[in-house]
């Protein structure tokens, strides 16, 4: 029972920490972000298993995490407010060639981040060429070019 409670607690704690940390797609991770994720994974493993490194305990922890994840995904399907709370929402950061700096600060993006995404995805060089730039729920920046 102790393993189930530790797994549930760690699941909730990580979900909250990553929600506070903000959205970033895996493609946008820096080398430091990747190393940090590895360290978090190791710390999480130690906290989840405690002193019991048995196969049974590991399977119990994994099953608990999967049940929590599936259960929350089903709950989000049935509750839009819960889905919005847990997953966030898309954020418009460029509108008709103009940066929306207050929204950019909220999602912690710079003008260079948006322009880099515009160059990568659409080959656009200037903000004036962007009709809309949207930070999606997964952290990816979608660029809609101006005609």
VOPAGU-2260 file (C-alpha; in pm, 1 decimal, decimal comma):
REM VOPAGU-2260
SITE   aa  ch    i         X         Y         Z
SITE  UNK   A    0       0,0       0,0       0,0
SITE  UNK   A    1     292,0     230,7      72,5
SITE  UNK   A    2     414,1     201,4    -288,5
SITE  UNK   A    3      70,5     291,4    -425,5
SITE  UNK   A    4      52,0     603,3    -208,7
SITE  UNK   A    5     407,4     705,7    -302,5
SITE  UNK   A    6     332,0     654,5    -672,2
SITE  UNK   A    7       7,8     854,2    -653,2
SITE  UNK   A    8     178,7    1132,9    -459,8
SITE  UNK   A    9     469,9    1147,1    -703,7
SITE  UNK   A   10     231,9    1149,9   -1001,2
SITE  UNK   A   11      41,2    1448,2    -862,4
SITE  UNK   A   12     360,4    1628,4    -757,0
SITE  UNK   A   13     524,3    1587,1   -1099,0
SITE  UNK   A   14     207,5    1691,4   -1278,2
SITE  UNK   A   15     190,8    2011,0   -1072,3
SITE  UNK   A   16     562,7    2084,0   -1106,7
SITE  UNK   A   17     559,9    2043,2   -1483,6
SITE  UNK   A   18     242,2    2252,0   -1508,7
SITE  UNK   A   19     412,7    2534,0   -1317,1
SITE  UNK   A   20     735,4    2492,1   -1516,2
SITE  UNK   A   21     548,4    2563,7   -1838,9
SITE  UNK   A   22     502,3    2405,5   -2176,5
SITE  UNK   A   23     792,0    2302,0   -2390,7
SITE  UNK   A   24     784,9    2054,8   -2669,9
SITE  UNK   A   25    1050,1    1785,3   -2671,5
SITE  UNK   A   26    1191,8    1934,4   -2990,6
SITE  UNK   A   27    1267,9    2257,9   -2803,2
SITE  UNK   A   28    1461,8    2097,3   -2517,9
SITE  UNK   A   29    1814,6    2221,2   -2465,8
SITE  UNK   A   30    2093,2    1989,3   -2359,3
SITE  UNK   A   31    2055,2    2120,1   -2004,6
SITE  UNK   A   32    1677,4    2053,8   -2011,4
SITE  UNK   A   33    1746,9    1696,5   -2119,1
SITE  UNK   A   34    2003,9    1640,9   -1841,9
SITE  UNK   A   35    1760,3    1792,2   -1591,8
SITE  UNK   A   36    1491,6    1546,7   -1704,8
SITE  UNK   A   37    1733,7    1256,8   -1654,8
SITE  UNK   A   38    1811,3    1377,5   -1301,7
SITE  UNK   A   39    1440,6    1418,6   -1226,4
SITE  UNK   A   40    1381,5    1064,9   -1355,7
SITE  UNK   A   41    1647,5     923,1   -1125,9
SITE  UNK   A   42    1517,1    1114,5    -823,3
SITE  UNK   A   43    1163,4    1004,9    -904,4
SITE  UNK   A   44    1268,0     641,3    -931,8
SITE  UNK   A   45    1434,5     652,8    -591,1
SITE  UNK   A   46    1131,9     820,1    -432,4
SITE  UNK   A   47     888,0     575,2    -589,3
SITE  UNK   A   48    1066,8     253,4    -500,8
SITE  UNK   A   49    1213,9     355,9    -165,7
SITE  UNK   A   50    1408,9      65,9     -18,8
SITE  UNK   A   51    1205,4    -204,3    -195,1
SITE  UNK   A   52    1364,7    -276,4    -534,0
SITE  UNK   A   53    1168,3    -596,0    -590,2
SITE  UNK   A   54    1005,1    -679,4    -921,2
SITE  UNK   A   55     664,1    -688,7    -750,6
SITE  UNK   A   56     704,2    -340,0    -605,7
SITE  UNK   A   57     823,2    -201,2    -939,5
SITE  UNK   A   58     521,9    -352,3   -1120,3
SITE  UNK   A   59     288,8    -213,8    -853,3
SITE  UNK   A   60     432,2     136,1    -895,7
SITE  UNK   A   61     414,0     117,2   -1277,0
SITE  UNK   A   62      55,2     -11,0   -1266,9
SITE  UNK   A   63     -43,3     270,0   -1028,4
SITE  UNK   A   64     107,0     534,7   -1256,6
SITE  UNK   A   65     -64,8     390,4   -1564,2
SITE  UNK   A   66    -401,9     364,3   -1388,8
SITE  UNK   A   67    -371,8     726,5   -1271,2
SITE  UNK   A   68    -275,5     843,7   -1619,4
SITE  UNK   A   69    -557,0     657,2   -1794,6
SITE  UNK   A   70    -805,4     762,9   -1527,5
SITE  UNK   A   71    -712,1    1128,7   -1560,3
SITE  UNK   A   72    -727,4    1114,5   -1940,1
SITE  UNK   A   73   -1080,4     968,4   -1917,9
SITE  UNK   A   74   -1179,3    1232,5   -1661,8
SITE  UNK   A   75   -1046,0    1507,0   -1894,4
SITE  UNK   A   76   -1263,4    1371,2   -2177,2
SITE  UNK   A   77   -1571,4    1417,3   -1961,3
SITE  UNK   A   78   -1476,9    1749,3   -1802,4
SITE  UNK   A   79   -1360,6    2043,6   -2010,9
SITE  UNK   A   80   -1272,8    2253,3   -1701,4
SITE  UNK   A   81   -1051,1    1971,2   -1572,1
SITE  UNK   A   82    -885,8    1933,9   -1913,3
SITE  UNK   A   83    -818,9    2307,2   -1929,5
SITE  UNK   A   84    -679,5    2306,9   -1575,3
SITE  UNK   A   85    -445,5    2013,5   -1637,9
SITE  UNK   A   86    -347,0    2070,4   -2001,1
SITE  UNK   A   87    -384,2    2446,4   -2036,6
SITE  UNK   A   88    -495,9    2601,8   -2360,3
SITE  UNK   A   89    -348,7    2741,0   -2678,5
SITE  UNK   A   90    -209,7    3094,9   -2645,6
SITE  UNK   A   91    -199,1    3347,5   -2927,7
SITE  UNK   A   92     138,4    3528,5   -2919,2
SITE  UNK   A   93     146,6    3704,7   -3259,5
SITE  UNK   A   94    -155,3    3863,9   -3421,5
SITE  UNK   A   95    -140,6    4021,2   -3767,6
SITE  UNK   A   96     234,8    4074,2   -3759,7
SITE  UNK   A   97     251,2    4214,9   -3406,3
SITE  UNK   A   98     400,1    4048,4   -3101,3
SITE  UNK   A   99     168,3    4022,6   -2801,7
SITE  UNK   A  100     435,2    4077,0   -2536,9
SITE  UNK   A  101     213,6    4031,1   -2231,2
SITE  UNK   A  102     112,3    3684,2   -2353,9
SITE  UNK   A  103     469,1    3603,6   -2454,7
SITE  UNK   A  104     585,2    3679,1   -2099,9
SITE  UNK   A  105     315,4    3452,7   -1959,5
SITE  UNK   A  106     435,7    3156,1   -2171,2
SITE  UNK   A  107     801,2    3262,6   -2132,3
SITE  UNK   A  108     884,9    3305,7   -2500,3
SITE  UNK   A  109    1101,8    3566,1   -2667,7
SITE  UNK   A  110    1063,2    3726,7   -3007,7
SITE  UNK   A  111    1361,5    3520,3   -3124,3
SITE  UNK   A  112    1187,4    3195,4   -3020,4
SITE  UNK   A  113     885,0    3280,8   -3232,1
SITE  UNK   A  114    1087,7    3397,8   -3530,6
SITE  UNK   A  115    1299,1    3081,5   -3513,7
SITE  UNK   A  116     983,5    2871,7   -3526,0
SITE  UNK   A  117     853,7    3079,9   -3817,5
SITE  UNK   A  118    1177,3    3023,0   -4010,8
SITE  UNK   A  119    1181,3    2650,9   -3932,4
SITE  UNK   A  120     819,1    2573,9   -4013,9
SITE  UNK   A  121     722,7    2829,3   -4278,9
SITE  UNK   A  122    1044,3    2991,3   -4403,9
SITE  UNK   A  123     927,4    3332,0   -4280,4
SITE  UNK   A  124    1188,6    3589,8   -4185,0
SITE  UNK   A  125     991,7    3883,0   -4040,1
SITE  UNK   A  126     711,9    3910,3   -3788,6
SITE  UNK   A  127     511,8    4110,9   -4044,0
SITE  UNK   A  128     482,6    3790,8   -4250,5
SITE  UNK   A  129     304,7    3610,8   -3964,7
SITE  UNK   A  130     -73,6    3632,1   -3942,6
SITE  UNK   A  131     -91,7    3429,2   -3621,4
SITE  UNK   A  132     156,6    3248,5   -3398,7
SITE  UNK   A  133       0,6    3017,8   -3142,7
SITE  UNK   A  134     167,8    2830,0   -2859,3
SITE  UNK   A  135     -17,4    2500,3   -2855,9
SITE  UNK   A  136     -98,1    2300,1   -2542,6
SITE  UNK   A  137     201,1    2073,0   -2609,4
SITE  UNK   A  138     441,3    2370,3   -2626,7
SITE  UNK   A  139     481,3    2366,6   -3006,1
SITE  UNK   A  140     452,3    2702,7   -3181,7
SITE  UNK   A  141     212,5    2697,4   -3477,5
SITE  UNK   A  142     271,5    2964,4   -3739,1
SITE  UNK   A  143       0,4    3080,1   -3977,8
SITE  UNK   A  144     152,1    3297,3   -4250,5
SITE  UNK   A  145      -7,5    3616,8   -4374,1
SITE  UNK   A  146    -125,7    3599,1   -4734,2
